[in-house]
Amino acid sequence: MPTKFPISKSRLEEIIREYPTPFHIYDEAAIRSNLRRLFKAFSWAPDFREHFAVKATPNPYILEIMREEGAGADCSSLAELCLAEMAGIKGEKIMLTSNDTPADEFQKARELGAIINLDDISHIDYLEKNASFPDCLSFRYNPGAGVAGNDIIGKPEEAKYGLMHGQLLQAYKIAREKGVKRFGLHCMVISNELHAESFINTARLMFNTAVEIYEKLGIRLEFVNLGGGIGIPYHPEEKPVDLEFVGEGIKKVYDEIIVPAGLDGLAIAMESGRAVTGPYGYLVATVLHEKKTYKDYIGLDACMANLMRPAMYGAYHHITVVGKENDTCDHVYDVTGSLCENNDKFAIDRWLPEISIGDRLVIYDAGAHGHAMGFNYNGKLRSAELLLKEDGSVKMIRRAETLDDYFATLDFKKV
Ligand SMILES: *Cc1c(COP(=O)(O)O)cnc(C)c1O
């Protein structure tokens, strides 16, 4: 079940008078309390770390909240490293988990003192040549066939990420010979996963691998990073992941595998994005048109440039009509944007209450991989981002793009 929209109809109209739709609005109080819940679920673990996946919500105001709550940043591009720096996230609170990595990312990560997570064995030499080794180096493990991935990431053996098992052991050996002293291990094979067991299984695989690395190479890892991928209930019939159950389950496996191997103290890291901000961000839009042809279309002032998950993944995003939350859903609509692509639809054949021009629609679970995936195709401009603060006030944390922004990279002078 998506998280209830925290703003009343009259308050929303006040906000819209100041900030016209469409916009994304994030609920600070909910983000903070949810993050505290994640930390609490792993409070048993020595030195639990959450590196928030910046790509989910790449806004420095959001990253500041992460820092204040004790989280770090998981970055996978130069811009994301800069955003973490802007938000005051420092040193090993930052982890660079990148792939096909260009030299400037390694250099920036070194400048920031970040943990570097390598995606391939060949990157050891590339890193050495183009930057230098960090104090703490990690490798991304791709366990291959036999480990179930899921829809978004696919089969591990077909995923471009990570080192194979044999390469992994070799990589630690080479890096140690080159003088690296501190190591971590990373793996992410699932995305938007709602089954708690999947996370416990990933942890088991990682703990076994940590023990193997210790037994075969004598290397004591400092941390295992279980990746992101905790799903959220986009659909009203889905249930959120029980974080406490996951925490407990992973503790059991830790006690079973890590403690008897003498590796107690091994830290657990995660790089959740979606589960941290996803349910607490909403896209608010206004109905511009209703069109009745072969189907009944509701046309919004927002489009897939503001939220592309429905068009890209066929993803369900819950929608409500402000002020009509308790009305009967007795009309069937396609809810569309204005982009010249027929897949620019927020919902297809969706049962909703009768909609009028000017109604405000709330599109749920847009807090992660929402605004972040915005693009300019068809000359569409990205919308503003607002933060609903804990005291109920609203702060604009990114203004809407203007035509000047869109044309800023052109240098066209008519002679
Ligand atoms: C995208 C990504 C994440 C975050 O995934 P969520 O589904 O938002 O939790 C974490 N780590 C890596 C390496 C990623 O690519």
The ligand as an SDF file (V2000), in Angstrom:
LIG
                    3D

 15 15  0  0  0  0  0  0  0  0999 V2000
   20.6490    1.7070   -8.2390 C   0  0  0  0  0  0  0  0  0  0  0  0
   21.6240    1.1770   -7.2890 C   0  0  0  0  0  0  0  0  0  0  0  0
   21.3440    1.1490   -5.9140 C   0  0  0  0  0  0  0  0  0  0  0  0
   20.0390    1.5930   -5.3430 C   0  0  0  0  0  0  0  0  0  0  0  0
   19.0030    0.7620   -5.7040 O   0  0  0  0  0  0  0  0  0  0  0  0
   17.5640    0.9600   -5.0210 P   0  0  0  0  0  0  0  0  0  0  0  0
   16.6700    0.0780   -5.8300 O   0  0  0  0  0  0  0  0  0  0  0  0
   17.2150    2.3970   -5.1800 O   0  0  0  0  0  0  0  0  0  0  0  0
   17.6860    0.5560   -3.6070 O   0  0  0  0  0  0  0  0  0  0  0  0
   22.3260    0.7050   -5.0700 C   0  0  0  0  0  0  0  0  0  0  0  0
   23.5120    0.2870   -5.5390 N   0  0  0  0  0  0  0  0  0  0  0  0
   23.8130    0.2860   -6.8290 C   0  0  0  0  0  0  0  0  0  0  0  0
   25.1430   -0.1870   -7.2620 C   0  0  0  0  0  0  0  0  0  0  0  0
   22.8870    0.7240   -7.7540 C   0  0  0  0  0  0  0  0  0  0  0  0
   23.1820    0.7120   -9.0610 O   0  0  0  0  0  0  0  0  0  0  0  0
  1  2  1  0
  2  3  1  0
  2 14  2  0
  3  4  1  0
  3 10  2  0
  4  5  1  0
  5  6  1  0
  6  7  2  0
  6  8  1  0
  6  9  1  0
 10 11  1  0
 11 12  2  0
 12 13  1  0
 12 14  1  0
 14 15  1  0
M  END
$$$$
